[in-house]
């Protein structure tokens, strides 16, 4: 997306938040939208060549549990 349009979008959202503080608004950029398509399997990552690709493999986060070992 053109940087001028992104700046304009951000300006509109800032104004919306200042006029209506109770309204929650989330901005989705093209990169975010493409990441969601890949994450939920609507598009294959190889079909999006030339566009912004996800920076990590989609899926649940890998959680490592660290046990508390007390020396005593």
N, CA, C and O atoms as a Tripos MOL2 file, in Angstrom:
@<TRIPOS>MOLECULE
protein
  288   287    72     0     0
PROTEIN
NO_CHARGES

@<TRIPOS>ATOM
      1 N           0.8450   -1.1720    0.0000 N.3       1 UNK1
      2 CA          0.0000    0.0000    0.0000 C.3       1 UNK1
      3 C           0.8930    1.2380    0.0000 C.2       1 UNK1
      4 O           1.9590    1.2490    0.6150 O.2       1 UNK1
      5 N           0.4630    2.2290   -0.6670 N.am      2 UNK2
      6 CA          1.1870    3.4840   -0.7720 C.3       2 UNK2
      7 C           1.3110    4.1370    0.6150 C.2       2 UNK2
      8 O           0.3340    4.2040    1.3620 O.2       2 UNK2
      9 N           2.4990    4.6090    0.9470 N.am      3 UNK3
     10 CA          2.7390    5.1980    2.2720 C.3       3 UNK3
     11 C           1.8200    6.3890    2.5270 C.2       3 UNK3
     12 O           1.3910    6.6100    3.6590 O.2       3 UNK3
     13 N           1.5200    7.1480    1.4910 N.am      4 UNK4
     14 CA          0.6330    8.2950    1.6500 C.3       4 UNK4
     15 C          -0.7530    7.8390    2.1140 C.2       4 UNK4
     16 O          -1.3850    8.4940    2.9430 O.2       4 UNK4
     17 N          -1.2140    6.7160    1.5750 N.am      5 UNK5
     18 CA         -2.5240    6.2010    1.9600 C.3       5 UNK5
     19 C          -2.5000    5.6320    3.3750 C.2       5 UNK5
     20 O          -3.4810    5.7570    4.1090 O.2       5 UNK5
     21 N          -1.3990    5.0150    3.7600 N.am      6 UNK6
     22 CA         -1.2650    4.4820    5.1180 C.3       6 UNK6
     23 C          -1.2890    5.6290    6.1210 C.2       6 UNK6
     24 O          -1.9590    5.5400    7.1490 O.2       6 UNK6
     25 N          -0.5690    6.6940    5.8310 N.am      7 UNK7
     26 CA         -0.5480    7.8640    6.7120 C.3       7 UNK7
     27 C          -1.9470    8.4530    6.8380 C.2       7 UNK7
     28 O          -2.3670    8.8400    7.9290 O.2       7 UNK7
     29 N          -2.6560    8.5190    5.7380 N.am      8 UNK8
     30 CA         -4.0080    9.0620    5.7420 C.3       8 UNK8
     31 C          -4.9390    8.1870    6.5890 C.2       8 UNK8
     32 O          -5.7690    8.6920    7.3460 O.2       8 UNK8
     33 N          -4.7830    6.8650    6.4450 N.am      9 UNK9
     34 CA         -5.5940    5.9240    7.2230 C.3       9 UNK9
     35 C          -5.3060    6.0850    8.7160 C.2       9 UNK9
     36 O          -6.2330    6.1200    9.5260 O.2       9 UNK9
     37 N          -4.0280    6.1830    9.0830 N.am     10 UNK10
     38 CA         -3.6570    6.3530   10.4900 C.3      10 UNK10
     39 C          -4.2160    7.6500   11.0530 C.2      10 UNK10
     40 O          -4.6620    7.6930   12.1990 O.2      10 UNK10
     41 N          -4.1940    8.6960   10.2570 N.am     11 UNK11
     42 CA         -4.7220    9.9890   10.6900 C.3      11 UNK11
     43 C          -6.2260    9.8840   10.9660 C.2      11 UNK11
     44 O          -6.7180   10.4280   11.9550 O.2      11 UNK11
     45 N          -6.9440    9.1890   10.0960 N.am     12 UNK12
     46 CA         -8.3870    9.0220   10.2870 C.3      12 UNK12
     47 C          -8.6850    8.2290   11.5560 C.2      12 UNK12
     48 O          -9.6170    8.5560   12.2910 O.2      12 UNK12
     49 N          -7.9060    7.2010   11.8100 N.am     13 UNK13
     50 CA         -8.1300    6.3830   13.0010 C.3      13 UNK13
     51 C          -7.8140    7.1760   14.2610 C.2      13 UNK13
     52 O          -8.5340    7.0630   15.2530 O.2      13 UNK13
     53 N          -6.7500    7.9760   14.2420 N.am     14 UNK14
     54 CA         -6.4380    8.8290   15.3970 C.3      14 UNK14
     55 C          -7.5830    9.7930   15.6770 C.2      14 UNK14
     56 O          -7.9430   10.0190   16.8320 O.2      14 UNK14
     57 N          -8.1510   10.3590   14.6230 N.am     15 UNK15
     58 CA         -9.2640   11.2950   14.8000 C.3      15 UNK15
     59 C         -10.4960   10.5680   15.3360 C.2      15 UNK15
     60 O         -11.1900   11.0830   16.2130 O.2      15 UNK15
     61 N         -10.7650    9.3760   14.8120 N.am     16 UNK16
     62 CA        -11.8860    8.5740   15.2920 C.3      16 UNK16
     63 C         -11.7410    8.2820   16.7770 C.2      16 UNK16
     64 O         -12.7050    8.3930   17.5340 O.2      16 UNK16
     65 N         -10.5310    7.9060   17.1970 N.am     17 UNK17
     66 CA        -10.2860    7.5940   18.6120 C.3      17 UNK17
     67 C         -10.4190    8.8220   19.4980 C.2      17 UNK17
     68 O         -10.8690    8.7120   20.6390 O.2      17 UNK17
     69 N         -10.0320    9.9960   18.9880 N.am     18 UNK18
     70 CA        -10.1480   11.2090   19.8080 C.3      18 UNK18
     71 C         -11.6040   11.6610   19.9300 C.2      18 UNK18
     72 O         -12.0120   12.1430   20.9860 O.2      18 UNK18
     73 N         -12.3900   11.5100   18.8640 N.am     19 UNK19
     74 CA        -13.7870   11.9290   18.9000 C.3      19 UNK19
     75 C         -14.6750   10.9250   19.6290 C.2      19 UNK19
     76 O         -15.6170   11.3110   20.3220 O.2      19 UNK19
     77 N         -14.3740    9.6400   19.4730 N.am     20 UNK20
     78 CA        -15.1800    8.5750   20.0590 C.3      20 UNK20
     79 C         -14.2780    7.6080   20.8240 C.2      20 UNK20
     80 O         -13.9330    6.5490   20.2990 O.2      20 UNK20
     81 N         -13.8900    7.9500   22.0450 N.am     21 UNK21
     82 CA        -12.9460    7.1110   22.7950 C.3      21 UNK21
     83 C         -13.4920    5.7260   23.1390 C.2      21 UNK21
     84 O         -12.7100    4.8180   23.4220 O.2      21 UNK21
     85 N         -14.8090    5.5420   23.1220 N.am     22 UNK22
     86 CA        -15.3890    4.2390   23.4480 C.3      22 UNK22
     87 C         -15.3230    3.2590   22.2790 C.2      22 UNK22
     88 O         -15.5220    2.0580   22.4640 O.2      22 UNK22
     89 N         -15.0490    3.7590   21.0910 N.am     23 UNK23
     90 CA        -14.9960    2.9040   19.9050 C.3      23 UNK23
     91 C         -13.6120    2.2740   19.7960 C.2      23 UNK23
     92 O         -12.5930    2.9630   19.8480 O.2      23 UNK23
     93 N         -13.5940    0.9500   19.6460 N.am     24 UNK24
     94 CA        -12.3370    0.2310   19.4660 C.3      24 UNK24
     95 C         -12.1360   -0.0200   17.9790 C.2      24 UNK24
     96 O         -13.0360   -0.5050   17.2940 O.2      24 UNK24
     97 N         -10.9670    0.3090   17.4950 N.am     25 UNK25
     98 CA        -10.6820    0.1830   16.0720 C.3      25 UNK25
     99 C          -9.3040   -0.4360   15.8940 C.2      25 UNK25
    100 O          -8.3420   -0.0170   16.5370 O.2      25 UNK25
    101 N          -9.2100   -1.4290   15.0250 N.am     26 UNK26
    102 CA         -7.9390   -2.0950   14.7380 C.3      26 UNK26
    103 C          -7.6340   -1.8910   13.2640 C.2      26 UNK26
    104 O          -8.4800   -2.1410   12.4050 O.2      26 UNK26
    105 N          -6.4260   -1.4360   12.9770 N.am     27 UNK27
    106 CA         -6.0090   -1.2150   11.5960 C.3      27 UNK27
    107 C          -5.3670   -2.4850   11.0640 C.2      27 UNK27
    108 O          -4.4770   -3.0530   11.6970 O.2      27 UNK27
    109 N          -5.8230   -2.9280    9.8970 N.am     28 UNK28
    110 CA         -5.2080   -4.0610    9.2210 C.3      28 UNK28
    111 C          -4.5200   -3.5430    7.9740 C.2      28 UNK28
    112 O          -5.1470   -2.9550    7.0930 O.2      28 UNK28
    113 N          -3.2310   -3.7720    7.9200 N.am     29 UNK29
    114 CA         -2.4680   -3.4070    6.7380 C.3      29 UNK29
    115 C          -2.4590   -4.5960    5.7890 C.2      29 UNK29
    116 O          -2.8720   -5.6920    6.1680 O.2      29 UNK29
    117 N          -1.9950   -4.3950    4.5670 N.am     30 UNK30
    118 CA         -1.9760   -5.4630    3.5780 C.3      30 UNK30
    119 C          -1.1910   -6.6720    4.0880 C.2      30 UNK30
    120 O          -1.6130   -7.8120    3.8970 O.2      30 UNK30
    121 N          -0.0640   -6.4270    4.7310 N.am     31 UNK31
    122 CA          0.7670   -7.5090    5.2560 C.3      31 UNK31
    123 C          -0.0190   -8.3320    6.2840 C.2      31 UNK31
    124 O           0.0370   -9.5620    6.2700 O.2      31 UNK31
    125 N          -0.7550   -7.6460    7.1810 N.am     32 UNK32
    126 CA         -1.5480   -8.3360    8.1950 C.3      32 UNK32
    127 C          -2.6290   -9.1990    7.5510 C.2      32 UNK32
    128 O          -2.8600  -10.3340    7.9700 O.2      32 UNK32
    129 N          -3.2830   -8.6580    6.5390 N.am     33 UNK33
    130 CA         -4.3390   -9.3840    5.8350 C.3      33 UNK33
    131 C          -3.7850  -10.6420    5.1750 C.2      33 UNK33
    132 O          -4.3980  -11.7070    5.2540 O.2      33 UNK33
    133 N          -2.6370  -10.5250    4.5310 N.am     34 UNK34
    134 CA         -2.0260  -11.6800    3.8730 C.3      34 UNK34
    135 C          -1.6020  -12.7320    4.8940 C.2      34 UNK34
    136 O          -1.7240  -13.9290    4.6350 O.2      34 UNK34
    137 N          -1.1080  -12.3000    6.0410 N.am     35 UNK35
    138 CA         -0.7390  -13.2420    7.1020 C.3      35 UNK35
    139 C          -1.9700  -14.0200    7.5790 C.2      35 UNK35
    140 O          -1.8840  -15.2210    7.8320 O.2      35 UNK35
    141 N          -3.1030  -13.3430    7.6990 N.am     36 UNK36
    142 CA         -4.3200  -14.0270    8.1250 C.3      36 UNK36
    143 C          -4.7790  -15.0440    7.0860 C.2      36 UNK36
    144 O          -5.2390  -16.1280    7.4450 O.2      36 UNK36
    145 N          -4.6590  -14.7090    5.8040 N.am     37 UNK37
    146 CA         -5.0290  -15.6500    4.7490 C.3      37 UNK37
    147 C          -4.2130  -16.9260    4.8360 C.2      37 UNK37
    148 O          -4.7510  -18.0240    4.7000 O.2      37 UNK37
    149 N          -2.9230  -16.7840    5.0600 N.am     38 UNK38
    150 CA         -2.0470  -17.9520    5.1600 C.3      38 UNK38
    151 C          -2.3260  -18.7060    6.4550 C.2      38 UNK38
    152 O          -2.3780  -19.9360    6.4570 O.2      38 UNK38
    153 N          -2.5040  -17.9820    7.5520 N.am     39 UNK39
    154 CA         -2.7040  -18.6120    8.8580 C.3      39 UNK39
    155 C          -3.9390  -19.5030    8.8760 C.2      39 UNK39
    156 O          -3.9040  -20.5970    9.4390 O.2      39 UNK39
    157 N          -5.0300  -19.0470    8.2680 N.am     40 UNK40
    158 CA         -6.2700  -19.8030    8.2990 C.3      40 UNK40
    159 C          -6.4760  -20.6660    7.0580 C.2      40 UNK40
    160 O          -7.5710  -21.1830    6.8340 O.2      40 UNK40
    161 N          -5.4320  -20.8230    6.2570 N.am     41 UNK41
    162 CA         -5.4700  -21.7580    5.1400 C.3      41 UNK41
    163 C          -6.2870  -21.3190    3.9470 C.2      41 UNK41
    164 O          -6.6560  -22.1560    3.1240 O.2      41 UNK41
    165 N          -6.5810  -20.0450    3.8220 N.am     42 UNK42
    166 CA         -7.3340  -19.5640    2.6690 C.3      42 UNK42
    167 C          -6.4410  -19.3660    1.4510 C.2      42 UNK42
    168 O          -6.9240  -19.3750    0.3190 O.2      42 UNK42
    169 N          -5.1660  -19.1910    1.6720 N.am     43 UNK43
    170 CA         -4.1750  -19.0660    0.6020 C.3      43 UNK43
    171 C          -2.9460  -19.8570    1.0000 C.2      43 UNK43
    172 O          -2.6140  -19.9580    2.1810 O.2      43 UNK43
    173 N          -2.2810  -20.4120    0.0160 N.am     44 UNK44
    174 CA         -1.0150  -21.0960    0.2520 C.3      44 UNK44
    175 C           0.1010  -20.0640    0.2290 C.2      44 UNK44
    176 O           0.0210  -19.1040   -0.5380 O.2      44 UNK44
    177 N           1.1360  -20.2280    1.0420 N.am     45 UNK45
    178 CA          2.2340  -19.2530    1.0590 C.3      45 UNK45
    179 C           2.9090  -19.0930   -0.3010 C.2      45 UNK45
    180 O           3.3680  -18.0010   -0.6350 O.2      45 UNK45
    181 N           2.9740  -20.1830   -1.0980 N.am     46 UNK46
    182 CA          3.6400  -20.0820   -2.3950 C.3      46 UNK46
    183 C           2.8100  -19.3010   -3.4060 C.2      46 UNK46
    184 O           3.3580  -18.8360   -4.4060 O.2      46 UNK46
    185 N           1.4940  -19.1390   -3.1810 N.am     47 UNK47
    186 CA          0.6520  -18.3580   -4.0830 C.3      47 UNK47
    187 C           0.8390  -16.8570   -3.8690 C.2      47 UNK47
    188 O           0.4090  -16.0510   -4.6930 O.2      47 UNK47
    189 N           1.4700  -16.4910   -2.7800 N.am     48 UNK48
    190 CA          1.6430  -15.0800   -2.4480 C.3      48 UNK48
    191 C           3.0570  -14.5950   -2.7480 C.2      48 UNK48
    192 O           3.5260  -13.6360   -2.1340 O.2      48 UNK48
    193 N           3.7380  -15.2490   -3.6860 N.am     49 UNK49
    194 CA          5.1060  -14.8490   -4.0080 C.3      49 UNK49
    195 C           5.1250  -13.4200   -4.5310 C.2      49 UNK49
    196 O           4.2190  -12.9990   -5.2510 O.2      49 UNK49
    197 N           6.1500  -12.6910   -4.1670 N.am     50 UNK50
    198 CA          6.2730  -11.3040   -4.5930 C.3      50 UNK50
    199 C           5.5920  -10.3350   -3.6490 C.2      50 UNK50
    200 O           5.8340   -9.1300   -3.7150 O.2      50 UNK50
    201 N           4.7460  -10.8430   -2.7740 N.am     51 UNK51
    202 CA          4.0730  -10.0010   -1.7910 C.3      51 UNK51
    203 C           4.7020  -10.2440   -0.4330 C.2      51 UNK51
    204 O           5.5590  -11.1150   -0.2830 O.2      51 UNK51
    205 N           4.2840   -9.4880    0.5340 N.am     52 UNK52
    206 CA          4.8280   -9.6480    1.8870 C.3      52 UNK52
    207 C           4.4510  -11.0250    2.4170 C.2      52 UNK52
    208 O           3.2700  -11.3660    2.4710 O.2      52 UNK52
    209 N           5.4340  -11.8090    2.8060 N.am     53 UNK53
    210 CA          5.1810  -13.1470    3.3220 C.3      53 UNK53
    211 C           5.2830  -13.1340    4.8420 C.2      53 UNK53
    212 O           5.9420  -12.2640    5.4110 O.2      53 UNK53
    213 N           4.6400  -14.0870    5.4980 N.am     54 UNK54
    214 CA          4.6990  -14.1290    6.9600 C.3      54 UNK54
    215 C           6.1240  -14.2940    7.4540 C.2      54 UNK54
    216 O           6.9450  -14.9460    6.8090 O.2      54 UNK54
    217 N           6.4110  -13.6990    8.6050 N.am     55 UNK55
    218 CA          7.7520  -13.7840    9.1700 C.3      55 UNK55
    219 C           7.9250  -15.0410   10.0080 C.2      55 UNK55
    220 O           9.0460  -15.3750   10.3920 O.2      55 UNK55
    221 N           6.8370  -15.7420   10.2980 N.am     56 UNK56
    222 CA          6.9350  -16.9980   11.0320 C.3      56 UNK56
    223 C           5.9170  -17.9690   10.4600 C.2      56 UNK56
    224 O           4.9920  -17.5750    9.7500 O.2      56 UNK56
    225 N           6.0990  -19.2300   10.7760 N.am     57 UNK57
    226 CA          5.1830  -20.2560   10.2960 C.3      57 UNK57
    227 C           3.8720  -20.1200   11.0580 C.2      57 UNK57
    228 O           3.8890  -20.0610   12.2880 O.2      57 UNK57
    229 N           2.7260  -20.0670   10.3590 N.am     58 UNK58
    230 CA          1.4560  -19.9180   11.0490 C.3      58 UNK58
    231 C           1.1360  -21.1400   11.9010 C.2      58 UNK58
    232 O           1.5270  -22.2590   11.5680 O.2      58 UNK58
    233 N           0.4440  -20.9240   12.9710 N.am     59 UNK59
    234 CA          0.0510  -22.0130   13.8510 C.3      59 UNK59
    235 C           0.1210  -21.5730   15.2940 C.2      59 UNK59
    236 O           0.4710  -20.4320   15.5960 O.2      59 UNK59
    237 N          -0.2170  -22.4920   16.1870 N.am     60 UNK60
    238 CA         -0.1890  -22.1220   17.6000 C.3      60 UNK60
    239 C           1.2380  -21.8660   18.0620 C.2      60 UNK60
    240 O           2.1800  -22.4400   17.5160 O.2      60 UNK60
    241 N           1.4020  -21.0170   19.0530 N.am     61 UNK61
    242 CA          2.7490  -20.7280   19.5410 C.3      61 UNK61
    243 C           3.3560  -21.9420   20.2320 C.2      61 UNK61
    244 O           2.6410  -22.7570   20.8150 O.2      61 UNK61
    245 N           4.6580  -22.0540   20.1640 N.am     62 UNK62
    246 CA          5.3850  -23.1320   20.8230 C.3      62 UNK62
    247 C           5.7140  -22.6680   22.2420 C.2      62 UNK62
    248 O           6.4950  -21.7360   22.4330 O.2      62 UNK62
    249 N           5.1080  -23.3300   23.2390 N.am     63 UNK63
    250 CA          5.2830  -22.9290   24.6310 C.3      63 UNK63
    251 C           6.2180  -23.9190   25.3120 C.2      63 UNK63
    252 O           5.9760  -25.1260   25.2950 O.2      63 UNK63
    253 N           7.2690  -23.4090   25.9010 N.am     64 UNK64
    254 CA          8.2150  -24.2330   26.6460 C.3      64 UNK64
    255 C           8.0230  -23.9650   28.1290 C.2      64 UNK64
    256 O           8.1080  -22.8220   28.5780 O.2      64 UNK64
    257 N           7.7650  -25.0250   28.8890 N.am     65 UNK65
    258 CA          7.5560  -24.9030   30.3300 C.3      65 UNK65
    259 C           8.8980  -25.1050   31.0210 C.2      65 UNK65
    260 O           9.5740  -26.1110   30.8020 O.2      65 UNK65
    261 N           9.2730  -24.1550   31.8460 N.am     66 UNK66
    262 CA         10.5190  -24.2320   32.5960 C.3      66 UNK66
    263 C          10.1600  -24.5410   34.0420 C.2      66 UNK66
    264 O           9.4050  -23.8100   34.6820 O.2      66 UNK66
    265 N          10.7150  -25.6390   34.5410 N.am     67 UNK67
    266 CA         10.4250  -26.0390   35.9180 C.3      67 UNK67
    267 C          11.2970  -25.2500   36.8820 C.2      67 UNK67
    268 O          12.4560  -24.9550   36.5920 O.2      67 UNK67
    269 N          10.7250  -24.9150   38.0290 N.am     68 UNK68
    270 CA         11.4520  -24.1910   39.0610 C.3      68 UNK68
    271 C          12.2580  -25.1960   39.8810 C.2      68 UNK68
    272 O          11.6940  -26.0400   40.5770 O.2      68 UNK68
    273 N          13.5670  -25.0950   39.7920 N.am     69 UNK69
    274 CA         14.4430  -26.0010   40.5300 C.3      69 UNK69
    275 C          15.0840  -25.2060   41.6550 C.2      69 UNK69
    276 O          15.8700  -24.2880   41.4200 O.2      69 UNK69
    277 N          14.7350  -25.5740   42.8820 N.am     70 UNK70
    278 CA         15.2960  -24.8800   44.0460 C.3      70 UNK70
    279 C          16.4890  -25.6610   44.5700 C.2      70 UNK70
    280 O          16.4270  -26.8800   44.7270 O.2      70 UNK70
    281 N          17.5680  -24.9510   44.8350 N.am     71 UNK71
    282 CA         18.7400  -25.5990   45.4310 C.3      71 UNK71
    283 C          18.6000  -25.5130   46.9400 C.2      71 UNK71
    284 O          18.2650  -24.4530   47.4690 O.2      71 UNK71
    285 N          18.8480  -26.5920   47.6280 N.am     72 UNK72
    286 CA         18.6240  -26.5080   49.0520 C.3      72 UNK72
    287 C          19.3310  -27.4590   49.8210 C.2      72 UNK72
    288 O          19.2110  -27.4750   51.0460 O.2      72 UNK72
@<TRIPOS>BOND
     1     1     2 1
     2     2     3 1
     3     3     4 2
     4     3     5 am
     5     5     6 1
     6     6     7 1
     7     7     8 2
     8     7     9 am
     9     9    10 1
    10    10    11 1
    11    11    12 2
    12    11    13 am
    13    13    14 1
    14    14    15 1
    15    15    16 2
    16    15    17 am
    17    17    18 1
    18    18    19 1
    19    19    20 2
    20    19    21 am
    21    21    22 1
    22    22    23 1
    23    23    24 2
    24    23    25 am
    25    25    26 1
    26    26    27 1
    27    27    28 2
    28    27    29 am
    29    29    30 1
    30    30    31 1
    31    31    32 2
    32    31    33 am
    33    33    34 1
    34    34    35 1
    35    35    36 2
    36    35    37 am
    37    37    38 1
    38    38    39 1
    39    39    40 2
    40    39    41 am
    41    41    42 1
    42    42    43 1
    43    43    44 2
    44    43    45 am
    45    45    46 1
    46    46    47 1
    47    47    48 2
    48    47    49 am
    49    49    50 1
    50    50    51 1
    51    51    52 2
    52    51    53 am
    53    53    54 1
    54    54    55 1
    55    55    56 2
    56    55    57 am
    57    57    58 1
    58    58    59 1
    59    59    60 2
    60    59    61 am
    61    61    62 1
    62    62    63 1
    63    63    64 2
    64    63    65 am
    65    65    66 1
    66    66    67 1
    67    67    68 2
    68    67    69 am
    69    69    70 1
    70    70    71 1
    71    71    72 2
    72    71    73 am
    73    73    74 1
    74    74    75 1
    75    75    76 2
    76    75    77 am
    77    77    78 1
    78    78    79 1
    79    79    80 2
    80    79    81 am
    81    81    82 1
    82    82    83 1
    83    83    84 2
    84    83    85 am
    85    85    86 1
    86    86    87 1
    87    87    88 2
    88    87    89 am
    89    89    90 1
    90    90    91 1
    91    91    92 2
    92    91    93 am
    93    93    94 1
    94    94    95 1
    95    95    96 2
    96    95    97 am
    97    97    98 1
    98    98    99 1
    99    99   100 2
   100    99   101 am
   101   101   102 1
   102   102   103 1
   103   103   104 2
   104   103   105 am
   105   105   106 1
   106   106   107 1
   107   107   108 2
   108   107   109 am
   109   109   110 1
   110   110   111 1
   111   111   112 2
   112   111   113 am
   113   113   114 1
   114   114   115 1
   115   115   116 2
   116   115   117 am
   117   117   118 1
   118   118   119 1
   119   119   120 2
   120   119   121 am
   121   121   122 1
   122   122   123 1
   123   123   124 2
   124   123   125 am
   125   125   126 1
   126   126   127 1
   127   127   128 2
   128   127   129 am
   129   129   130 1
   130   130   131 1
   131   131   132 2
   132   131   133 am
   133   133   134 1
   134   134   135 1
   135   135   136 2
   136   135   137 am
   137   137   138 1
   138   138   139 1
   139   139   140 2
   140   139   141 am
   141   141   142 1
   142   142   143 1
   143   143   144 2
   144   143   145 am
   145   145   146 1
   146   146   147 1
   147   147   148 2
   148   147   149 am
   149   149   150 1
   150   150   151 1
   151   151   152 2
   152   151   153 am
   153   153   154 1
   154   154   155 1
   155   155   156 2
   156   155   157 am
   157   157   158 1
   158   158   159 1
   159   159   160 2
   160   159   161 am
   161   161   162 1
   162   162   163 1
   163   163   164 2
   164   163   165 am
   165   165   166 1
   166   166   167 1
   167   167   168 2
   168   167   169 am
   169   169   170 1
   170   170   171 1
   171   171   172 2
   172   171   173 am
   173   173   174 1
   174   174   175 1
   175   175   176 2
   176   175   177 am
   177   177   178 1
   178   178   179 1
   179   179   180 2
   180   179   181 am
   181   181   182 1
   182   182   183 1
   183   183   184 2
   184   183   185 am
   185   185   186 1
   186   186   187 1
   187   187   188 2
   188   187   189 am
   189   189   190 1
   190   190   191 1
   191   191   192 2
   192   191   193 am
   193   193   194 1
   194   194   195 1
   195   195   196 2
   196   195   197 am
   197   197   198 1
   198   198   199 1
   199   199   200 2
   200   199   201 am
   201   201   202 1
   202   202   203 1
   203   203   204 2
   204   203   205 am
   205   205   206 1
   206   206   207 1
   207   207   208 2
   208   207   209 am
   209   209   210 1
   210   210   211 1
   211   211   212 2
   212   211   213 am
   213   213   214 1
   214   214   215 1
   215   215   216 2
   216   215   217 am
   217   217   218 1
   218   218   219 1
   219   219   220 2
   220   219   221 am
   221   221   222 1
   222   222   223 1
   223   223   224 2
   224   223   225 am
   225   225   226 1
   226   226   227 1
   227   227   228 2
   228   227   229 am
   229   229   230 1
   230   230   231 1
   231   231   232 2
   232   231   233 am
   233   233   234 1
   234   234   235 1
   235   235   236 2
   236   235   237 am
   237   237   238 1
   238   238   239 1
   239   239   240 2
   240   239   241 am
   241   241   242 1
   242   242   243 1
   243   243   244 2
   244   243   245 am
   245   245   246 1
   246   246   247 1
   247   247   248 2
   248   247   249 am
   249   249   250 1
   250   250   251 1
   251   251   252 2
   252   251   253 am
   253   253   254 1
   254   254   255 1
   255   255   256 2
   256   255   257 am
   257   257   258 1
   258   258   259 1
   259   259   260 2
   260   259   261 am
   261   261   262 1
   262   262   263 1
   263   263   264 2
   264   263   265 am
   265   265   266 1
   266   266   267 1
   267   267   268 2
   268   267   269 am
   269   269   270 1
   270   270   271 1
   271   271   272 2
   272   271   273 am
   273   273   274 1
   274   274   275 1
   275   275   276 2
   276   275   277 am
   277   277   278 1
   278   278   279 1
   279   279   280 2
   280   279   281 am
   281   281   282 1
   282   282   283 1
   283   283   284 2
   284   283   285 am
   285   285   286 1
   286   286   287 1
   287   287   288 2
@<TRIPOS>SUBSTRUCTURE
     1 UNK1         2 RESIDUE 1 A UNK
     2 UNK2         6 RESIDUE 1 A UNK
     3 UNK3        10 RESIDUE 1 A UNK
     4 UNK4        14 RESIDUE 1 A UNK
     5 UNK5        18 RESIDUE 1 A UNK
     6 UNK6        22 RESIDUE 1 A UNK
     7 UNK7        26 RESIDUE 1 A UNK
     8 UNK8        30 RESIDUE 1 A UNK
     9 UNK9        34 RESIDUE 1 A UNK
    10 UNK10       38 RESIDUE 1 A UNK
    11 UNK11       42 RESIDUE 1 A UNK
    12 UNK12       46 RESIDUE 1 A UNK
    13 UNK13       50 RESIDUE 1 A UNK
    14 UNK14       54 RESIDUE 1 A UNK
    15 UNK15       58 RESIDUE 1 A UNK
    16 UNK16       62 RESIDUE 1 A UNK
    17 UNK17       66 RESIDUE 1 A UNK
    18 UNK18       70 RESIDUE 1 A UNK
    19 UNK19       74 RESIDUE 1 A UNK
    20 UNK20       78 RESIDUE 1 A UNK
    21 UNK21       82 RESIDUE 1 A UNK
    22 UNK22       86 RESIDUE 1 A UNK
    23 UNK23       90 RESIDUE 1 A UNK
    24 UNK24       94 RESIDUE 1 A UNK
    25 UNK25       98 RESIDUE 1 A UNK
    26 UNK26      102 RESIDUE 1 A UNK
    27 UNK27      106 RESIDUE 1 A UNK
    28 UNK28      110 RESIDUE 1 A UNK
    29 UNK29      114 RESIDUE 1 A UNK
    30 UNK30      118 RESIDUE 1 A UNK
    31 UNK31      122 RESIDUE 1 A UNK
    32 UNK32      126 RESIDUE 1 A UNK
    33 UNK33      130 RESIDUE 1 A UNK
    34 UNK34      134 RESIDUE 1 A UNK
    35 UNK35      138 RESIDUE 1 A UNK
    36 UNK36      142 RESIDUE 1 A UNK
    37 UNK37      146 RESIDUE 1 A UNK
    38 UNK38      150 RESIDUE 1 A UNK
    39 UNK39      154 RESIDUE 1 A UNK
    40 UNK40      158 RESIDUE 1 A UNK
    41 UNK41      162 RESIDUE 1 A UNK
    42 UNK42      166 RESIDUE 1 A UNK
    43 UNK43      170 RESIDUE 1 A UNK
    44 UNK44      174 RESIDUE 1 A UNK
    45 UNK45      178 RESIDUE 1 A UNK
    46 UNK46      182 RESIDUE 1 A UNK
    47 UNK47      186 RESIDUE 1 A UNK
    48 UNK48      190 RESIDUE 1 A UNK
    49 UNK49      194 RESIDUE 1 A UNK
    50 UNK50      198 RESIDUE 1 A UNK
    51 UNK51      202 RESIDUE 1 A UNK
    52 UNK52      206 RESIDUE 1 A UNK
    53 UNK53      210 RESIDUE 1 A UNK
    54 UNK54      214 RESIDUE 1 A UNK
    55 UNK55      218 RESIDUE 1 A UNK
    56 UNK56      222 RESIDUE 1 A UNK
    57 UNK57      226 RESIDUE 1 A UNK
    58 UNK58      230 RESIDUE 1 A UNK
    59 UNK59      234 RESIDUE 1 A UNK
    60 UNK60      238 RESIDUE 1 A UNK
    61 UNK61      242 RESIDUE 1 A UNK
    62 UNK62      246 RESIDUE 1 A UNK
    63 UNK63      250 RESIDUE 1 A UNK
    64 UNK64      254 RESIDUE 1 A UNK
    65 UNK65      258 RESIDUE 1 A UNK
    66 UNK66      262 RESIDUE 1 A UNK
    67 UNK67      266 RESIDUE 1 A UNK
    68 UNK68      270 RESIDUE 1 A UNK
    69 UNK69      274 RESIDUE 1 A UNK
    70 UNK70      278 RESIDUE 1 A UNK
    71 UNK71      282 RESIDUE 1 A UNK
    72 UNK72      286 RESIDUE 1 A UNK
